[in-house]
Amino acid sequence: MSADRRPGGPPTGGGRPRPGGGRPGGPRGDRPAGPRGQRSGGPRGDRPAGPRGDRPPGPRRPSAVDDRAGVARRAAHQVVLRVLRDGAFADRALHGAAEGLPPRERAQAKRLAFGAIQRRLTLDHVLGRHVDRQLDLEVRAALHIGLYELLFSDGTPSRAAVAAAVELAKPNQGFRLVNAVLRRVIDEDATTEGRPRLPADDTPEGAAIRHSHPLWLVRRWWEWLGPNQTRALLAAGNRPVELVLRVNALKAPLDDPEIPGEPFDDELPEARRITGGLDVLGHPGWRAGRFVAMSRGSMHASRAVDPQPGERVLDLCAAPGGKTTHLAALMGGEGSILALERHRGRARALARTCERVGATNVEVRGEDALEAQLDAGSFDRVLLDAPCSGLGTLASHPDLRWRIKEPDLAEVARLQARLLEVARRAVRPGGRIVYSVCTLNPGEERLGTADGATIRRLWPHKDRTEGFYVATLDLP
């Protein structure tokens, strides 16, 4: 499954329900409640009257003149609140909350929202030392942003972080609690370097809290990779991911000076790394189809297929289309690609993407790969970018670590096995199958060396990109 497709499965040949689709967050007991001896939202009589549905859907938006929190923090608060309250996907929530913001404020909103969501377990651990009752979600979201700024964000004075978080909590009467708790954290919890006092990461339990990952996942990686590699992988899961563009050879030369970024990978001459901010969707080059945003791992999967001009290629789980259109570019637009996508809306979006980038040799069908009528042995090459748990993409999908649950892994693995059988039937003798997943979980690795496949893994902590497993099998 590509890093540019939403993880958190049990996905399908493009669009089955995702595992852990309920509200993210740990067990009920991991929510800190109100302050000791106080209600989290003030006395009951101070709360707005009327039924719950009469409450405004989001935080108030004061004028720019009196807004001490700032538009970026308010957008971040909306994102964190929607993820906590509605189980929303963080990136989609950000798209709505930050719409219309200037690039600088949008970038700040993303940094605060994604950081607070990623660090939820750590932040709740700190809050748990000062709060012993359930918090209103508006208050909890404000505390998460305030704590994140205090403990993990350099450059913001403590007084400004506290004042902003207090404003975010209003008009909920819990704003007084926010002020009290954050000041107490400054006085009691921070080390001399301003960092939180947290458990050591020499055990899975301590590492889960310190690096804010689910304990079940830390234990799995600890057993598979050992303590040192696990700690490095956990730390990488909280770092910003690189922004990489793929020059679209169907519409632009690889050395096009008008496309931002710099070449940096000899294996991927079409890749350009962005060092700094870039409004990708607002750039005229993106609108003209001259480049797309695409991770290095996704590009390596497309490159492994090595499609040749004139061949017939099958992309079994195609949306959103980064790899599909990359295959088309590698073929020079010659030959044919059949792209299957179960979800009709995503299939239509994929068709529009192909049109924008000039991938005229792609046929998009809104069909489930498990049910599609495919002639046996009729394709030269098959790409199965399989639905997966997405555990290699935790840095770019901050809510995924709380959304995916351990029991979901078995369901995803069963689906992957069924899709691989489809790929085996569809490819001709002497053809090639590429199986790729953007996860770090041995249970989802298929077509291993015992099958005669060539394996490539990408690691966030070693390769500074998203985690991928890519297996290439040439049939006799």
C-alpha positions as CSV (number, residue, x, y, z in Angstrom):
1,M,0.0,0.0,0.0
2,S,1.4,3.4,-0.9
3,A,2.4,6.0,1.5
4,D,0.2,8.4,-0.4
5,R,-2.9,6.3,0.2
6,R,-4.7,6.6,3.5
7,P,-3.6,3.7,5.8
8,G,-5.6,2.2,8.5
9,G,-7.3,-0.7,6.8
10,P,-8.9,-3.4,6.5
11,P,-8.6,-1.9,3.1
12,T,-9.2,-3.6,-0.1
13,G,-8.4,-3.5,-3.6
14,G,-9.0,0.1,-3.1
15,G,-11.5,1.2,-0.6
16,R,-12.8,-1.3,1.9
17,P,-13.6,-0.1,5.4
18,R,-10.5,0.6,7.5
19,P,-9.7,-1.2,10.6
20,G,-10.1,0.5,13.9
21,G,-12.6,2.8,12.3
22,G,-14.0,3.9,15.7
23,R,-12.9,6.8,17.7
24,P,-9.2,6.7,18.2
25,G,-7.5,6.9,21.6
26,G,-6.6,4.4,24.2
27,P,-8.8,2.7,26.7
28,R,-11.2,4.9,28.6
29,G,-8.9,4.9,31.5
30,D,-6.1,6.7,29.6
31,R,-8.2,9.9,29.4
32,P,-7.3,12.2,32.2
33,A,-10.3,13.7,33.8
34,G,-10.7,17.0,35.5
35,P,-8.3,18.7,37.9
36,R,-8.1,17.5,41.4
37,G,-10.9,18.8,43.4
38,Q,-12.4,20.7,40.4
39,R,-14.7,20.0,37.5
40,S,-13.0,20.1,34.1
41,G,-15.7,22.4,32.7
42,G,-16.5,24.6,35.6
43,P,-19.5,24.3,37.9
44,R,-22.5,22.8,36.3
45,G,-24.4,26.0,36.5
46,D,-21.7,27.8,34.4
47,R,-22.3,25.6,31.4
48,P,-24.4,26.9,28.5
49,A,-28.0,26.0,28.9
50,G,-30.0,24.0,26.4
51,P,-29.6,20.6,24.9
52,R,-26.1,19.4,24.0
53,G,-26.8,19.8,20.4
54,D,-27.2,23.6,20.9
55,R,-23.5,24.0,21.6
56,P,-21.5,25.5,18.7
57,P,-19.7,22.9,16.7
58,G,-16.2,24.4,17.2
59,P,-14.3,27.0,19.0
60,R,-15.2,30.6,18.7
61,R,-13.3,32.8,16.2
62,P,-12.7,36.2,17.7
63,S,-11.5,39.0,15.5
64,A,-7.8,39.2,14.5
65,V,-7.5,42.2,16.8
66,D,-8.3,40.4,20.0
67,D,-7.3,36.9,19.1
68,R,-4.5,36.0,21.5
69,A,-4.4,32.4,20.3
70,G,-3.9,33.2,16.6
71,V,-5.5,31.6,13.6
72,A,-2.9,28.8,13.3
73,R,-3.5,27.6,16.9
74,R,-7.2,27.8,16.4
75,A,-7.1,25.7,13.3
76,A,-4.8,23.2,15.1
77,H,-7.3,23.1,18.0
78,Q,-10.2,22.3,15.6
79,V,-8.1,19.4,14.1
80,V,-7.2,17.9,17.5
81,L,-10.8,18.3,18.7
82,R,-12.2,16.6,15.7
83,V,-9.8,13.7,15.9
84,L,-10.7,13.2,19.6
85,R,-14.4,13.8,19.3
86,D,-15.3,12.4,15.9
87,G,-12.5,10.0,15.1
88,A,-11.7,12.3,12.1
89,F,-8.6,11.7,9.9
90,A,-6.1,14.4,10.9
91,D,-5.1,15.3,7.3
92,R,-8.7,15.7,6.2
93,A,-9.6,17.7,9.3
94,L,-6.6,20.0,8.7
95,H,-7.7,20.6,5.1
96,G,-11.0,22.0,6.3
97,A,-9.7,23.8,9.4
98,A,-6.7,25.5,7.6
99,E,-8.5,26.3,4.4
100,G,-7.7,29.9,3.3
101,L,-4.8,30.3,5.8
102,P,-1.6,31.8,4.4
103,P,1.2,29.2,3.9
104,R,3.1,30.1,7.1
105,E,0.0,29.8,9.3
106,R,-1.1,26.7,7.6
107,A,2.3,25.1,8.3
108,Q,2.2,26.1,11.9
109,A,-1.3,24.7,12.3
110,K,-0.1,21.4,10.8
111,R,2.9,21.2,13.0
112,L,0.9,21.9,16.2
113,A,-2.0,19.6,15.3
114,F,0.0,16.7,14.1
115,G,2.5,17.0,16.9
116,A,-0.2,17.1,19.6
117,I,-2.0,14.1,18.0
118,Q,1.2,12.1,17.7
119,R,2.3,12.8,21.3
120,R,-1.1,12.1,22.8
121,L,0.0,9.2,25.0
122,T,3.0,11.2,26.3
123,L,0.8,14.3,26.9
124,D,-1.9,12.3,28.7
125,H,0.8,10.8,30.9
126,V,1.9,14.2,32.0
127,L,-1.7,15.4,32.5
128,G,-2.4,12.3,34.6
129,R,-0.1,13.7,37.3
130,H,-2.4,16.7,37.7
131,V,-5.8,15.7,36.6
132,D,-8.0,12.9,38.0
133,R,-11.4,13.5,36.3
134,Q,-12.7,13.3,32.8
135,L,-12.1,16.4,30.8
136,D,-14.4,18.0,28.3
137,L,-12.9,17.3,24.9
138,E,-12.6,21.0,24.1
139,V,-10.5,21.4,27.2
140,R,-8.4,18.3,26.6
141,A,-7.6,19.5,23.0
142,A,-6.5,22.9,24.3
143,L,-4.3,21.2,27.0
144,H,-2.8,18.9,24.4
145,I,-1.8,21.9,22.2
146,G,-0.5,23.9,25.2
147,L,1.5,20.9,26.5
148,Y,2.9,20.2,23.1
149,E,4.2,23.7,22.8
150,L,5.6,23.7,26.3
151,L,7.3,20.4,26.1
152,F,8.2,19.7,22.5
153,S,8.1,22.9,20.5
154,D,11.1,25.2,20.6
155,G,10.8,28.9,20.2
156,T,7.5,29.6,22.0
157,P,7.8,31.4,25.3
158,S,6.1,29.5,28.1
159,R,3.9,32.4,29.0
160,A,2.7,32.7,25.4
161,A,1.9,29.0,25.1
162,V,-0.1,29.1,28.3
163,A,-2.1,32.2,27.3
164,A,-2.9,30.8,23.9
165,A,-4.1,27.5,25.3
166,V,-6.3,29.3,27.8
167,E,-7.9,31.2,24.9
168,L,-8.4,28.0,22.9
169,A,-10.4,26.5,25.8
170,K,-12.9,29.4,26.0
171,P,-15.8,29.8,26.2
172,N,-15.7,26.5,28.1
173,Q,-15.3,27.3,31.8
174,G,-12.5,24.8,31.9
175,F,-10.2,27.5,30.6
176,R,-9.3,28.2,34.3
177,L,-8.2,24.6,34.6
178,V,-6.0,24.9,31.5
179,N,-4.2,27.8,33.1
180,A,-3.7,26.1,36.4
181,V,-2.5,22.8,34.9
182,L,-0.1,24.3,32.4
183,R,1.5,26.5,35.1
184,R,1.8,23.5,37.4
185,V,3.5,21.6,34.6
186,I,6.0,24.4,34.1
187,D,6.7,24.5,37.9
188,E,6.8,20.8,38.6
189,D,7.2,18.6,35.5
190,A,9.8,20.2,33.2
191,T,13.5,19.4,33.5
192,T,16.2,22.1,33.5
193,E,16.3,21.7,29.7
194,G,12.5,22.4,29.6
195,R,11.7,18.8,28.6
196,P,9.1,16.6,30.4
197,R,10.0,14.2,33.1
198,L,9.2,10.9,31.4
199,P,10.0,7.2,32.0
200,A,13.2,5.8,30.5
201,D,12.7,3.9,27.3
202,D,14.6,0.8,28.5
203,T,11.4,-1.3,28.6
204,P,8.5,-1.5,26.1
205,E,6.2,0.1,28.7
206,G,8.6,3.1,29.2
207,A,9.3,3.4,25.5
208,A,5.6,3.5,24.7
209,I,5.0,6.5,27.0
210,R,8.2,8.3,26.2
211,H,7.8,8.0,22.4
212,S,4.0,8.0,22.4
213,H,3.2,4.7,20.5
214,P,0.7,2.0,21.4
215,L,2.2,-0.5,23.8
216,W,1.1,-3.5,21.6
217,L,3.1,-2.1,18.7
218,V,6.2,-1.3,20.8
219,R,6.2,-4.9,22.1
220,R,5.9,-6.3,18.6
221,W,8.8,-4.2,17.3
222,W,10.8,-4.8,20.5
223,E,10.6,-8.6,19.9
224,W,11.2,-8.4,16.1
225,L,14.0,-5.7,16.0
226,G,15.4,-5.5,19.5
227,P,15.5,-2.6,21.9
228,N,18.0,-0.3,20.1
229,Q,16.3,-0.5,16.6
230,T,12.9,-0.1,18.2
231,R,13.9,3.0,20.0
232,A,15.3,4.5,16.9
233,L,12.2,3.6,14.9
234,L,9.9,5.1,17.6
235,A,11.8,8.4,17.6
236,A,11.6,8.5,13.8
237,G,7.8,8.2,14.0
238,N,7.6,11.6,15.7
239,R,9.9,13.5,13.3
240,P,8.6,15.4,10.3
241,V,8.7,13.4,7.0
242,E,10.5,14.6,4.0
243,L,8.6,16.2,1.1
244,V,9.5,14.7,-2.2
245,L,8.2,15.5,-5.7
246,R,8.2,13.3,-8.7
247,V,8.8,15.0,-12.0
248,N,6.2,13.7,-14.5
249,A,8.2,12.7,-17.5
250,L,5.0,12.6,-19.6
251,K,4.8,16.4,-19.3
252,A,8.2,17.7,-18.3
253,P,11.9,16.9,-18.7
254,L,13.6,15.6,-15.6
255,D,15.8,18.7,-15.4
256,D,12.9,21.1,-15.7
257,P,14.2,24.3,-13.9
258,E,10.6,25.4,-13.1
259,I,9.9,22.4,-10.9
260,P,11.0,23.1,-7.3
261,G,13.4,21.0,-5.3
262,E,16.7,19.3,-5.9
263,P,17.6,15.9,-7.3
264,F,19.1,13.7,-4.5
265,D,18.8,10.0,-5.3
266,D,20.7,8.4,-8.2
267,E,18.3,5.5,-8.2
268,L,15.3,7.9,-8.6
269,P,16.3,10.6,-11.2
270,E,12.7,11.8,-11.3
271,A,12.7,12.6,-7.5
272,R,13.3,16.0,-6.0
273,R,13.5,16.8,-2.4
274,I,12.0,20.0,-1.0
275,T,13.9,21.7,1.8
276,G,11.5,24.2,3.2
277,G,7.8,24.9,2.7
278,L,5.9,24.4,-0.5
279,D,2.2,24.7,-1.2
280,V,2.1,21.7,-3.5
281,L,-1.5,21.9,-4.6
282,G,-1.3,25.6,-5.1
283,H,1.8,25.4,-7.4
284,P,1.0,26.0,-11.1
285,G,3.3,23.0,-11.9
286,W,1.1,20.7,-10.0
287,R,-2.1,22.0,-11.6
288,A,-0.4,21.5,-15.0
289,G,0.5,17.9,-14.2
290,R,4.2,18.5,-14.4
291,F,4.9,17.0,-11.0
292,V,3.2,15.1,-8.2
293,A,4.0,14.7,-4.5
294,M,5.1,11.1,-3.9
295,S,7.3,9.3,-1.4
296,R,10.5,7.7,-2.2
297,G,9.2,4.3,-1.1
298,S,6.3,4.6,-3.5
299,M,8.7,5.4,-6.3
300,H,10.9,2.4,-5.5
301,A,7.8,0.2,-5.8
302,S,7.0,1.6,-9.2
303,R,10.6,1.3,-10.3
304,A,10.6,-2.4,-9.2
305,V,7.9,-3.2,-11.7
306,D,10.2,-1.9,-14.5
307,P,7.4,-1.7,-17.1
308,Q,8.5,-1.5,-20.7
309,P,6.9,0.5,-23.5
310,G,4.2,-1.6,-25.3
311,E,3.6,-4.0,-22.4
312,R,0.3,-4.7,-20.7
313,V,0.4,-3.9,-16.9
314,L,-2.1,-4.5,-14.2
315,D,-2.3,-2.2,-11.1
316,L,-4.6,-4.1,-8.7
317,C,-5.2,-1.5,-6.0
318,A,-4.6,1.7,-7.8
319,A,-6.0,4.8,-5.9
320,P,-4.9,7.4,-5.4
321,G,-2.8,6.9,-8.4
322,G,0.8,7.9,-7.6
323,K,2.2,4.6,-8.7
324,T,-0.2,4.1,-11.6
325,T,0.8,7.4,-13.2
326,H,4.5,6.7,-12.4
327,L,4.2,3.4,-14.3
328,A,2.7,5.3,-17.2
329,A,5.6,7.7,-17.3
330,L,8.1,4.9,-17.1
331,M,6.4,3.4,-20.1
332,G,6.6,6.7,-22.0
333,G,2.8,6.5,-22.4
334,E,3.1,3.4,-24.6
335,G,1.4,0.2,-23.9
336,S,-1.5,-0.2,-21.6
337,I,-2.2,-0.1,-17.8
338,L,-5.4,-1.5,-16.3
339,A,-6.0,0.3,-12.9
340,L,-8.6,-1.3,-10.6
341,E,-10.1,0.6,-7.7
342,R,-13.0,-0.7,-5.8
343,H,-14.4,2.6,-4.5
344,R,-16.2,4.4,-7.3
345,G,-15.5,7.9,-6.0
346,R,-11.8,7.1,-5.7
347,A,-11.8,5.6,-9.1
348,R,-13.3,8.8,-10.6
349,A,-10.6,10.8,-8.7
350,L,-7.9,8.5,-10.1
351,A,-9.3,9.1,-13.7
352,R,-9.1,12.8,-13.2
353,T,-5.5,12.5,-11.9
354,C,-4.5,10.5,-15.0
355,E,-6.1,13.2,-17.2
356,R,-4.2,15.9,-15.3
357,V,-0.8,14.2,-15.7
358,G,-1.3,13.0,-19.3
359,A,-1.4,9.3,-18.5
360,T,-3.5,8.5,-21.6
361,N,-2.5,4.8,-21.6
362,V,-4.3,4.1,-18.3
363,E,-7.8,2.5,-18.2
364,V,-9.4,3.0,-14.8
365,R,-12.1,0.6,-13.7
366,G,-14.2,1.0,-10.6
367,E,-14.1,-2.7,-9.7
368,D,-13.0,-4.8,-6.7
369,A,-9.8,-6.6,-7.6
370,L,-11.2,-9.7,-5.9
371,E,-14.2,-9.8,-8.2
372,A,-12.8,-8.4,-11.5
373,Q,-13.0,-10.6,-14.5
374,L,-9.4,-10.9,-15.6
375,D,-8.1,-13.3,-18.3
376,A,-5.5,-15.7,-16.8
377,G,-1.9,-14.9,-17.9
378,S,-2.9,-11.8,-19.8
379,F,-0.6,-9.3,-18.2
380,D,3.2,-8.9,-18.6
381,R,3.6,-7.3,-15.1
382,V,1.3,-6.9,-12.1
383,L,1.7,-4.4,-9.3
384,L,0.0,-5.3,-6.0
385,D,0.4,-2.3,-3.8
386,A,-1.6,-4.1,-1.2
387,P,-3.8,-2.6,1.5
388,C,-1.9,-2.8,4.7
389,S,-1.7,-1.6,8.3
390,G,0.4,1.4,7.2
391,L,2.8,1.1,10.2
392,G,5.6,2.5,8.1
393,T,3.7,5.8,7.7
394,L,3.1,6.8,11.3
395,A,5.1,10.1,11.0
396,S,2.9,11.3,8.1
397,H,-0.4,10.0,9.5
398,P,-0.4,11.1,13.1
399,D,-3.7,9.6,14.1
400,L,-3.0,6.2,12.6
401,R,-1.1,4.9,15.6
402,W,-4.3,5.3,17.7
403,R,-6.6,4.1,15.0
404,I,-5.1,0.8,14.0
405,K,-5.6,-2.0,16.5
406,E,-3.6,-5.2,16.9
407,P,-6.5,-7.6,15.9
408,D,-6.8,-5.7,12.6
409,L,-3.5,-7.1,11.4
410,A,-4.8,-10.6,10.9
411,E,-7.7,-9.4,8.8
412,V,-5.4,-7.3,6.6
413,A,-3.1,-10.3,6.2
414,R,-5.9,-12.5,5.0
415,L,-7.0,-9.9,2.4
416,Q,-3.4,-9.5,1.2
417,A,-3.1,-13.3,0.6
418,R,-6.3,-13.3,-1.5
419,L,-5.2,-10.4,-3.6
420,L,-1.8,-12.0,-4.2
421,E,-3.7,-15.1,-5.7
422,V,-5.4,-12.7,-8.1
423,A,-2.0,-11.3,-9.1
424,R,-0.6,-14.8,-9.7
425,R,-3.5,-15.8,-11.9
426,A,-3.3,-12.6,-14.0
427,V,0.4,-12.5,-14.8
428,R,1.8,-14.5,-17.8
429,P,4.5,-17.1,-17.6
430,G,7.8,-15.2,-17.5
431,G,6.1,-12.1,-16.2
432,R,6.7,-10.1,-13.1
433,I,4.8,-9.5,-9.8
434,V,5.7,-6.7,-7.5
435,Y,4.1,-6.8,-4.0
436,S,4.5,-3.7,-1.9
437,V,3.2,-2.5,1.5
438,C,4.0,0.7,3.5
439,T,4.2,-1.1,6.8
440,L,6.8,-2.6,9.2
441,N,5.2,-5.9,10.2
442,P,6.6,-9.3,9.3
443,G,3.1,-10.8,9.2
444,E,2.3,-8.6,6.1
445,E,5.5,-9.5,4.2
446,R,4.7,-11.8,1.3
447,L,6.7,-13.2,-1.7
448,G,9.8,-13.7,0.4
449,T,13.2,-15.0,-0.6
450,A,12.0,-18.6,-0.2
451,D,9.6,-17.8,-3.1
452,G,12.6,-16.6,-5.2
453,A,11.7,-13.0,-4.8
454,T,14.1,-10.1,-4.4
455,I,13.3,-8.1,-1.2
456,R,13.9,-4.4,-0.4
457,R,13.0,-2.7,2.9
458,L,13.0,1.0,3.6
459,W,13.3,2.1,7.2
460,P,12.2,5.5,8.6
461,H,15.2,5.6,11.0
462,K,17.8,4.4,8.5
463,D,16.6,5.7,5.2
464,R,14.9,8.9,6.4
465,T,11.7,8.1,4.5
466,E,8.5,6.1,5.2
467,G,8.8,2.4,5.9
468,F,8.2,0.0,2.9
469,Y,8.5,-3.6,2.0
470,V,8.9,-4.3,-1.7
471,A,9.1,-7.8,-3.1
472,T,9.8,-8.5,-6.8
473,L,9.1,-12.0,-8.3
474,D,10.0,-13.0,-11.8
475,L,8.1,-16.0,-12.9
476,P,9.6,-18.8,-14.9
